[in-house]
Amino acid sequence: MVSHTAAIILLLLAVRTLEGVSATQTAFFYSLDGGHDVSRLPRTYELEWPVKRVAIIGAGVGGLNAYRELKRDGFDVHVFERDYLPGGTWHFTEETPFYEPAPNAPIATADFTPSLPPIGVKLPYVEEYGNATWCVLQRRAHRAPKAIWHGLVTNGAAPAQQVRGFQWPDGTEWAIPQVQVGRYLRAFASWNGINTNDNSPDVSYRTRVELVEKRVDSSGKQVGWTLTTKKLDEIEGGLNRATWNKQDFDAVVVVSGRYNAPNIPSIEGLEKWGERFSGDILHSRRYRHPEDFAGKTVLIVGVASSGSGISREINVHAAKVYQSVKVGHFYKPGFLVSEYVSQRSTIADWIRQLPLNVSVIPEIRRFHAPKATIQDSTIELTDGTIIRGIDRVIFSTGFLYTYPFLPEYHDPSLGRTGEVPENALQPLVTDGSHVRSLHLDTFYIDNPTLAFININLGISSFTYSEFQSHAISMVWAGKAKLPARGEMWKIYRKKVEEIGYGKRFSFLGKREELHFCEYTIAPRFTRKQAKHANLPWDAVFSTELFDTFKPNAKAYTETARLLSVPPERCAMVAAHIWDLRAAHKVGMKTIYVPRPDEDAGVKDGDVKPKEEGGEVDYVVKSFEGVVEVGQGVTLREGGIYFESSVVFLVSAPWAD
């Protein structure tokens, strides 16, 4: 039982129902006051060491949001960015990435091959290089030019492509050119004092994280993480200086982006074409200007965001454009088609955006043996059609997940669906189509001091990363509790069973994105309310934790069960009579706070306590009345005593 002096007031959030959303995304416990002991709540994970110093890998929008959130909560934060400016994907340059291999590079090094200092050297270790031509290529590989093109505009509205509290100016166009997005993010970095010219000790530009490894004490127990970094500076004469170093951190946030490792599908004969016509076969990440394709016959493979966007651009310059389309969508037998398809643009949606003179063709079955020129060589489609006369092939076929600085967490031997034993090190990446072993697609389950932001497809990364950052900060600051490790794995396995590994495993979609944001914003919302009302909140969670909503009886009974308190020892406090009627049916006491504006159809004075012939146990005029109860006033209604072990359940929307 909970003593009266330490009574829990728990906010039972009446958030709207999101049809088809599983409770697997909502297993947080929130502490509203660092002074309250939330360890009494069952089935929670305890961090194995305190988190004070945090490394953030990447200074795109996710990294900038993470920096702001973690600094606000008092962490010692350091950002590592391989490029020379912030902005991540939105830093456009005319410089392009190197040619992508076909077939794909090994997944563990599909972005880059880590460059480590010689074994045994004293750090920091410095090398200088004297070949200016080679140094240009070295800098290019180090910073990795981004996968955007000159004419790119956002495919989301301006209000969805902004950071809360840092709005676009009035009059900003709906679809924003990439150059403005880059400037916006650099301005946001400056606002937080970590732009390139701020000379902040909290950020290291031109610095690539080469290795993240466990830091252990003398007994071999992990106590944190060690990062090996390589900073590459251009020095006099266009030469380079590389500096390797190591730093220790308590936790790591990975925000290195989703667009680093190009995916080229495995198609019969493509490797030979790549060897013969390497300059004419490219991935969409190397596309920059439509004029480069003037008068050419172009085959674009893929028709999603990049494929359709590039097609529209080059159409007015190219002689002919073919668009190879893969039929199919995210579909899992046993689910309604709308559960996935309605959350993402379908093939038909993308095709509708193509110019009418684009020739839409089926998938490619094989590339025939290359002839003297690419124009003379032939391609066979899945319907048997043979096409020839192609000048350029653009693969707009997406990207693979890879984290070269976490080599031990890659296991390509598993392929797409393979698993390792439960007692083995659980991988993050197998075939690159998805990221595994994460709770809420954020926390590495076996060690939640390793966290990821914006790995999902189908999200608004500007908004979503803020709420992920908030969740991470809450957990590491001890203001929120994750479920116990076993429970997180149970939730994860349910997701695997329902969705299956593959690309859609990391696809979120607008409905799930909204669900996550509502879930993570709840504690911030109610913490502000609690501070305003000066009330002793102990914890907050949503009824979606139980995959239900009020007034379903499960919302009340599961709350009591979670707290190890029988319903009869709980008092439901609410401004809605329907809420209290439902709580009464499962045996809870009921306290009504009259708010006619909240309870539609109920006038002031309509709801009365039982001693006056009414249906609730007690009526109080304000929160102060509830607090008075919590401070030791013994209430008696109809012979029922509220004793010292009562737990108060307060409905949140009116708790202001």
C-alpha positions in Angstrom: 0.0 0.0 0.0 1.0 3.6 -0.5 1.2 5.7 2.6 -0.9 8.8 2.8 2.1 11.2 3.1 3.5 9.7 -0.1 0.3 9.3 -1.9 0.6 8.9 -5.7 -1.5 11.1 -7.9 -1.4 9.5 -11.3 -2.8 11.3 -14.4 -4.8 9.0 -16.6 -4.7 10.7 -20.0 -7.9 10.6 -22.0 -6.1 10.9 -25.4 -8.1 10.2 -28.5 -8.1 6.6 -29.9 -5.8 5.9 -32.8 -7.4 2.9 -34.6 -5.1 0.1 -35.3 -2.2 1.4 -33.2 -0.6 -1.2 -31.0 0.3 -0.5 -27.4 3.9 -1.6 -28.2 4.8 2.0 -28.7 3.7 3.3 -25.4 5.5 1.6 -22.5 7.0 4.7 -20.8 6.5 5.6 -17.2 6.9 9.3 -16.4 8.0 10.9 -13.1 6.8 14.4 -12.8 9.1 15.4 -10.0 12.7 14.2 -9.6 12.2 14.0 -5.9 9.5 11.4 -6.1 10.5 7.7 -6.1 9.2 6.2 -9.3 11.1 3.0 -8.6 8.0 1.8 -6.8 6.4 1.3 -10.2 6.9 -2.3 -11.3 8.6 -3.7 -14.4 10.9 -0.8 -15.1 14.5 -0.6 -16.4 17.2 0.9 -14.3 20.2 2.4 -16.1 23.4 0.7 -15.1 25.3 4.0 -14.7 24.3 7.6 -14.4 24.2 9.6 -17.6 25.9 13.0 -17.5 28.0 13.3 -20.6 26.4 12.6 -23.9 27.8 12.3 -27.5 25.6 13.2 -30.5 26.7 11.8 -33.9 25.4 14.1 -36.6 24.4 17.8 -36.8 21.3 17.5 -39.0 17.9 18.5 -37.8 17.8 15.5 -35.5 21.2 16.2 -33.9 20.3 19.9 -33.5 17.1 19.0 -31.8 18.8 16.5 -29.5 21.5 19.0 -28.6 18.8 21.6 -27.6 16.8 19.1 -25.6 19.7 17.5 -23.7 21.3 20.9 -22.9 18.0 22.1 -21.5 18.0 19.2 -19.1 21.6 19.9 -17.9 23.6 17.3 -19.7 27.2 17.9 -20.9 26.7 17.4 -24.6 29.1 17.2 -27.5 28.1 17.0 -31.2 30.3 15.4 -33.8 29.7 16.3 -37.5 31.8 14.9 -40.4 30.8 17.9 -42.7 32.0 21.4 -42.3 28.5 22.9 -41.8 25.4 21.8 -39.9 22.2 20.8 -41.7 22.8 17.1 -42.5 21.1 16.0 -45.6 20.1 19.6 -46.3 23.6 20.9 -46.9 23.7 21.0 -50.7 27.0 21.3 -52.7 27.8 20.8 -56.3 30.2 18.1 -55.2 28.8 14.6 -55.6 29.4 11.4 -53.8 31.7 8.8 -55.4 30.3 6.2 -57.8 28.3 3.6 -56.0 29.2 -0.1 -56.5 26.8 -2.6 -58.1 26.2 -4.9 -56.3 26.1 -3.0 -53.1 29.1 -2.6 -50.8 29.3 -4.8 -47.7 26.6 -3.4 -45.4 28.9 -2.7 -42.4 31.0 -0.4 -44.6 28.4 0.7 -47.1 28.8 4.4 -46.0 32.5 4.4 -45.3 35.4 2.2 -44.2 36.5 3.4 -40.7 39.9 4.9 -40.6 41.6 4.2 -37.2 45.0 5.3 -35.9 47.9 2.9 -35.8 47.7 0.5 -32.8 49.6 1.7 -29.8 50.2 5.3 -30.8 49.7 8.1 -28.3 46.5 10.1 -28.8 45.9 12.6 -30.2 47.7 11.3 -33.2 48.4 13.5 -36.3 49.2 12.7 -39.9 49.7 15.1 -42.8 49.3 14.3 -46.5 51.3 15.9 -49.3 49.4 15.0 -52.5 46.9 17.9 -53.2 44.9 15.9 -55.8 44.5 13.0 -53.5 43.7 15.3 -50.6 40.7 16.7 -52.5 39.3 13.2 -52.8 40.1 12.4 -49.2 38.1 15.5 -48.0 35.2 14.5 -50.3 35.0 11.0 -48.9 35.3 12.3 -45.3 32.4 14.7 -45.5 30.3 12.7 -47.9 28.3 15.0 -50.2 24.6 14.8 -49.5 21.9 13.1 -51.6 20.0 16.2 -52.6 19.9 18.1 -55.9 19.9 21.8 -56.8 16.2 22.1 -57.7 14.8 20.0 -54.9 11.9 21.4 -52.8 10.4 19.9 -49.7 7.6 17.3 -50.2 6.0 18.5 -47.0 4.3 21.8 -46.1 6.5 24.5 -44.5 4.7 24.2 -41.1 5.7 20.5 -41.0 9.3 21.3 -41.9 10.2 23.5 -39.0 11.4 23.2 -35.4 8.9 24.2 -32.7 9.8 27.6 -31.3 11.7 28.5 -34.4 9.1 29.1 -37.0 9.5 30.1 -40.7 8.9 33.7 -41.5 5.4 34.7 -42.5 4.9 34.3 -46.2 7.2 31.4 -46.6 6.1 29.3 -49.6 4.4 26.0 -49.0 7.1 23.9 -50.7 10.5 25.2 -49.7 13.6 25.1 -51.9 16.5 23.1 -50.5 18.7 26.1 -50.3 16.3 27.8 -47.8 16.0 24.7 -45.7 19.8 24.6 -45.4 19.9 28.2 -44.4 17.1 27.6 -41.9 19.0 24.8 -40.2 22.2 26.8 -40.0 20.2 29.6 -38.4 18.8 27.2 -35.9 22.3 25.9 -35.1 23.4 29.5 -34.6 20.4 30.1 -32.3 21.8 27.3 -30.2 25.4 28.5 -30.4 26.8 25.6 -32.4 27.2 26.8 -35.9 30.6 26.5 -37.6 31.5 30.1 -36.8 30.4 30.0 -33.2 33.6 28.3 -32.1 31.6 26.3 -29.5 33.5 23.7 -27.5 30.3 21.6 -27.7 30.7 20.7 -31.4 33.4 19.3 -33.6 33.0 19.9 -37.3 35.0 18.0 -40.0 35.1 15.2 -37.4 33.9 11.7 -38.3 33.2 9.2 -35.6 35.2 6.1 -36.7 34.4 3.8 -33.8 32.0 3.5 -30.8 33.0 0.9 -28.4 32.1 -0.1 -24.8 34.0 1.4 -22.0 34.7 -1.0 -19.2 36.1 -0.8 -15.7 38.9 -3.0 -14.2 36.4 -5.8 -13.6 35.3 -5.8 -17.2 31.9 -4.3 -16.5 30.6 -1.7 -19.0 30.4 1.8 -17.5 30.0 3.9 -20.7 31.2 4.4 -24.2 34.4 5.4 -25.9 34.4 7.2 -29.2 37.4 7.2 -31.6 37.2 10.3 -33.9 39.1 11.6 -36.9 39.2 15.3 -37.7 40.3 16.2 -41.2 41.4 19.8 -41.8 42.5 21.4 -45.0 45.9 23.2 -44.5 48.1 25.4 -46.6 48.4 24.4 -50.3 45.2 22.4 -50.3 46.8 19.6 -48.2 45.2 17.7 -45.3 45.9 17.1 -41.7 44.2 14.2 -39.9 43.9 14.1 -36.1 42.7 11.0 -34.3 41.4 11.2 -30.7 39.4 9.3 -28.2 36.7 10.6 -25.8 34.6 8.9 -23.1 30.9 9.4 -22.7 28.0 8.0 -20.6 25.6 7.8 -23.5 25.5 8.1 -27.3 22.8 9.5 -29.6 23.1 8.3 -33.2 21.7 10.8 -35.7 23.9 10.1 -38.7 21.1 10.1 -41.2 19.3 7.6 -43.4 20.8 8.6 -46.8 24.4 7.5 -46.6 24.5 4.1 -48.2 22.8 3.9 -51.7 20.8 0.8 -52.5 21.3 -0.6 -56.0 19.0 -3.7 -56.6 20.6 -7.0 -57.5 19.6 -7.5 -61.1 21.1 -10.0 -63.5 23.7 -8.5 -65.7 23.8 -5.1 -63.9 27.3 -5.7 -62.6 28.7 -6.1 -66.1 26.9 -2.9 -67.2 28.4 -1.1 -64.2 31.9 -2.2 -65.2 31.5 -1.1 -68.8 29.3 2.0 -68.5 30.1 3.3 -65.0 29.8 6.9 -66.0 26.3 6.4 -67.4 24.8 4.5 -64.5 24.2 6.4 -61.3 22.2 6.4 -58.1 19.8 9.4 -57.5 22.1 10.7 -54.8 24.6 11.9 -57.5 21.9 13.7 -59.5 22.4 17.5 -59.4 21.0 19.3 -62.5 18.5 18.4 -65.2 20.6 20.0 -67.9 23.1 17.2 -67.6 20.6 15.0 -69.3 19.7 17.3 -72.2 18.9 15.3 -75.4 19.4 12.0 -73.6 17.2 8.9 -73.4 17.0 8.2 -69.6 15.8 5.2 -67.7 14.8 6.0 -64.1 14.4 2.9 -61.9 12.0 3.7 -59.1 9.1 6.1 -58.8 8.9 7.3 -55.2 9.9 10.7 -53.9 13.3 11.1 -55.7 12.3 9.1 -58.7 9.2 11.1 -59.5 10.9 14.4 -58.6 13.9 13.8 -60.9 11.6 12.6 -63.6 9.6 15.9 -63.6 12.8 17.9 -63.7 14.6 16.2 -66.5 11.5 15.7 -68.6 11.8 19.2 -70.2 15.4 18.5 -71.1 15.7 14.8 -72.0 14.7 13.4 -75.4 12.9 10.5 -73.7 12.2 9.3 -70.2 11.3 5.7 -69.2 10.2 5.1 -65.6 10.5 1.5 -64.3 7.9 0.9 -61.6 7.9 -1.9 -59.1 4.3 -3.1 -58.5 3.4 -3.7 -54.9 3.2 -1.9 -51.6 3.5 -2.4 -47.9 1.1 -5.2 -47.3 1.0 -8.0 -44.7 -1.6 -10.8 -44.9 -3.9 -10.5 -41.9 -3.9 -6.7 -41.9 -6.3 -4.4 -43.7 -4.6 -3.0 -46.8 -5.5 0.5 -45.6 -3.5 0.0 -42.4 -0.3 0.5 -44.4 -1.2 1.8 -47.8 -3.3 4.7 -46.4 -0.2 6.0 -44.5 2.1 6.3 -47.4 2.0 7.4 -51.0 1.1 4.5 -53.2 2.7 3.7 -56.6 -0.4 5.2 -58.2 0.1 8.4 -56.2 3.6 8.8 -57.4 2.8 7.9 -61.0 0.1 10.7 -61.1 2.9 13.2 -60.4 4.8 12.1 -63.6 4.5 14.2 -66.8 2.2 12.6 -69.3 4.9 11.9 -71.8 6.9 9.7 -69.4 6.8 6.1 -70.5 5.9 4.0 -67.4 7.3 0.4 -67.8 7.5 -2.7 -65.6 10.4 -3.9 -63.5 13.7 -4.9 -65.1 14.3 -8.7 -65.4 17.8 -8.5 -66.7 20.5 -6.4 -68.4 21.7 -8.3 -71.4 25.4 -8.6 -72.0 26.8 -5.2 -72.7 27.8 -4.3 -76.3 30.3 -1.7 -77.5 28.1 1.2 -76.4 25.3 1.6 -73.8 23.0 2.7 -76.6 23.5 -0.6 -78.5 23.0 -2.7 -75.3 19.5 -4.1 -74.4 17.4 -4.4 -71.3 14.7 -7.0 -70.8 11.6 -6.2 -68.7 9.5 -8.6 -66.6 6.8 -8.6 -69.3 9.3 -9.7 -71.9 9.7 -6.3 -73.6 13.2 -5.4 -74.8 14.3 -1.8 -74.7 17.4 -0.3 -76.2 18.9 3.1 -77.0 19.3 4.1 -73.4 21.9 6.8 -72.7 21.7 7.1 -68.9 20.3 4.9 -66.1 19.3 6.5 -62.8 18.6 4.2 -59.8 16.1 6.0 -57.5 15.9 2.9 -55.3 16.5 4.2 -51.8 19.2 3.7 -49.2 20.3 1.1 -46.8 20.9 1.4 -43.0 24.5 1.2 -41.9 26.5 2.4 -39.0 30.2 1.7 -39.7 31.3 3.1 -36.3 29.3 0.3 -34.6 30.8 -2.8 -36.4 29.9 -5.4 -33.8 26.2 -4.5 -34.2 26.2 -5.6 -37.9 25.5 -9.2 -38.8 24.9 -9.6 -42.6 25.0 -13.4 -42.2 21.5 -13.2 -40.9 20.1 -11.8 -44.1 16.7 -10.1 -43.8 14.9 -12.4 -41.4 17.5 -14.4 -39.5 17.8 -14.2 -35.7 20.6 -14.8 -33.2 20.1 -16.7 -29.9 18.6 -14.5 -27.1 21.8 -14.6 -25.1 23.9 -13.3 -28.0 24.7 -9.7 -28.9 21.6 -8.5 -30.7 22.4 -6.8 -34.0 21.1 -3.4 -35.2 21.7 -4.1 -38.9 21.5 -7.3 -40.9 20.7 -6.7 -44.6 20.4 -2.9 -44.3 16.6 -2.8 -45.0 15.7 -2.1 -41.4 17.1 -1.4 -37.9 16.6 -4.0 -35.2 16.7 -4.4 -31.4 15.2 -1.0 -30.5 12.4 0.0 -28.2 10.2 2.6 -29.7 12.6 2.6 -32.6 14.8 4.7 -30.3 16.5 2.9 -27.4 18.8 -0.1 -27.9 17.0 -2.6 -25.7 20.0 -4.3 -24.2 21.6 -1.0 -23.4 19.3 2.1 -23.6 22.3 4.5 -23.2 22.7 3.9 -26.9 19.8 5.7 -28.7 18.8 6.5 -32.3 16.9 9.4 -33.8 15.1 9.7 -37.1 15.8 6.2 -38.3 12.1 5.7 -39.4 10.7 6.2 -42.9 7.4 7.9 -43.3 7.9 10.7 -40.7 8.3 14.4 -40.5 11.9 14.4 -39.2 11.8 18.0 -38.0 8.9 17.3 -35.5 9.5 13.7 -34.8 13.1 14.2 -33.8 12.1 16.7 -31.2 9.8 14.3 -29.4 12.4 11.5 -29.6 15.0 13.8 -28.1 12.6 14.7 -25.3 12.0 11.0 -24.6 15.7 10.3 -24.6 16.4 13.2 -22.3 13.6 12.2 -19.9 14.9 8.6 -19.6 18.5 9.5 -19.1 17.7 12.2 -16.6 15.7 9.7 -14.5 12.5 11.5 -15.1 11.0 8.7 -17.1 11.1 4.9 -16.9 11.4 2.4 -19.6 9.9 -1.1 -19.1 12.2 -3.8 -17.8 14.4 -5.3 -20.5 12.3 -8.5 -20.7 9.2 -6.4 -21.3 10.8 -4.3 -24.0 11.8 -7.5 -25.8 8.3 -8.8 -25.5 6.9 -5.6 -27.0 9.6 -5.8 -29.8 8.8 -9.5 -30.6 5.2 -8.7 -30.9 6.1 -6.0 -33.5 8.2 -8.5 -35.4 5.4 -11.0 -35.4 2.9 -8.5 -36.7 5.0 -6.6 -39.3 8.0 -8.8 -40.1 11.5 -7.7 -40.9 12.1 -5.7 -44.0 11.7 -2.1 -45.2 8.2 -1.7 -43.6 9.6 -2.7 -40.2 11.2 0.8 -39.9 8.3 2.5 -41.6 6.2 4.6 -39.3 3.6 6.6 -41.2 1.6 9.6 -40.1 -0.7 7.8 -37.8 2.1 6.1 -35.8 4.1 9.3 -35.9 1.2 11.2 -34.3 0.8 8.5 -31.8 4.4 8.7 -30.7 4.4 12.5 -30.6 1.2 12.5 -28.4 2.8 9.8 -26.3 6.0 11.7 -25.7 4.4 15.2 -25.4 2.1 14.0 -22.6 4.6 14.3 -19.8 5.7 17.8 -20.9 2.1 18.9 -21.1 1.1 17.6 -17.7 4.4 18.6 -16.0 3.6 22.2 -16.9 0.1 21.7 -15.5 1.4 20.2 -12.3 3.8 23.0 -11.8 1.1 25.6 -12.3 -1.3 23.9 -9.8 1.5 23.2 -7.3 0.3 19.6 -7.0 2.4 16.6 -5.8 2.3 14.5 -9.0 4.2 11.3 -8.8 3.7 9.7 -12.2 2.0 10.1 -15.6 1.1 7.6 -18.2 -1.4 7.1 -20.9 -4.2 4.6 -21.0 -2.8 3.6 -24.4 -0.3 1.7 -22.4 -3.1 -0.8 -22.0 -4.2 -0.6 -25.6 -7.5 0.9 -24.6 -9.2 4.2 -23.7 -11.7 5.5 -21.2 -14.4 4.7 -20.3 -13.4 1.1 -21.0 -13.1 -0.8 -17.7 -9.7 -2.0 -18.6 -8.3 1.5 -18.4 -9.2 1.6 -14.7 -8.5 -1.9 -13.7 -5.1 -2.1 -15.4 -4.1 1.2 -13.8 -4.7 -0.2 -10.4 -3.0 -3.5 -11.3 0.1 -1.6 -12.5 0.4 0.2 -9.2 -0.3 -3.1 -7.2 -3.3 -1.4 -5.6 -6.8 -2.9 -5.6 -9.5 -0.7 -7.3 -11.3 -0.1 -4.0 -8.2 1.7 -2.7 -8.3 4.1 -5.6 -10.2 7.3 -6.0 -10.9 8.6 -9.4 -10.9 12.4 -9.7 -12.6 13.8 -12.8 -14.7 16.6 -14.2 -16.7 14.2 -16.4 -19.5 12.2 -14.8 -19.1 9.4 -17.4 -15.5 9.0 -16.3 -16.6 8.6 -12.7 -19.4 6.2 -13.5 -17.0 3.9 -15.3 -14.5 4.0 -12.4 -17.3 3.3 -9.9 -18.3 0.1 -11.8 -14.9 -1.4 -11.2 -15.0 -0.5 -7.5 -13.2 2.8 -7.3 -14.2 5.7 -5.1 -15.2 8.8 -7.1 -14.5 12.5 -6.6 -16.2 15.1 -8.8 -14.8 18.6 -9.5 -17.6 20.7 -11.1 -16.6 22.3 -14.4 -19.6 22.9 -16.6 -17.5 23.9 -19.5 -15.9 20.4 -19.4 -18.9 18.2 -18.8 -21.3 18.8 -21.6 -24.9 18.7 -20.6 -24.2 18.8 -16.9 -25.1 22.0 -15.0 -23.5 23.2 -11.8 -25.1 21.4 -8.9 -26.4 18.4 -10.9 -23.8 16.1 -9.6 -24.1 15.4 -5.9 -22.3 13.2 -3.3 -24.1 10.1 -2.1 -24.8 11.6 1.3 -27.1 14.1 -0.6 -28.7 11.4 -2.7 -26.2 11.7 -5.6 -24.0 9.1 -7.3 -20.4 10.1 -6.5 -18.6 9.7 -3.2 -17.4 13.3 -2.9 -17.7 16.6 -4.6 -14.9 19.2 -4.3 -15.0 22.7 -5.7 -11.4 22.8 -6.9 -8.0 21.0 -7.0 -7.3 22.5 -3.5 -10.1 20.3 -2.2 -8.4 17.2 -3.7 -5.1 18.3 -2.2 -6.8 18.8 1.1 -7.9 15.2 1.0 -4.4 14.1 0.2 -3.0 16.0 3.2 -4.9 14.1 5.7 -8.6 15.0 5.8 -10.6 11.8 6.3 -13.7 11.9 4.2 -16.9 10.0 5.0 -19.6 9.6 2.5 -22.4 7.1 3.1 -20.4 5.2 5.6 -17.3 4.9 3.3 -14.0 6.1 4.7 -11.1 7.2 2.5 -8.3 5.8 4.5 -4.5 6.6 4.4 -3.7 4.3 1.6 -5.8 5.9 -1.1 -4.3 6.4 -4.6 -5.8 9.3 -6.5 -6.3 8.9 -10.2 -6.7 12.3 -11.8 -8.0 12.9 -15.4 -5.5 15.2 -17.1 -7.2 17.3 -19.7 -8.7 19.6 -17.1 -5.8 19.6 -14.6 -4.8 23.2 -14.9 
